[in-house]
Amino acid sequence: MSSINIEKKVEEKKMIVKVSGRLDTISSTELNNELKDDLPNINELIFDFEGLNYISSSGLRIILSTQKVMNKQGKMTVKNVNDFVMEVFDATSFTDILNIE
């Protein structure tokens, strides 16, 4: 049973990815697999983390590598981050790297 729920919506060159549950070692691979096929054709990526209640270092690596790709081909925004995930972003200086709304 997966600890994550991923909903993807692609509209032309824009993709919205809603992630809820736990983004950990196992589920980060799942997220990476969900992203890799669509990402080359996207110039705007929005992560909606409203339902995300946990993120591990593996999850952070996926977010960082995705940000690096999007830096070259468009923009990436992270929305609806809860207090726990924001604390992780603060502690790891991801707040300096990511566009968080």
Secondary structure, DSSP 8 states (H G I E B T S, - for coil): --SEEEEEEEETTEEEEEEEEEE-HHHHHHHHHHHHTTGGG-SEEEEE-TTEEEE-HHHHHHHHHHHHHHHHHSEEEEE---HHHHHHHHHTTHHHHSEE-
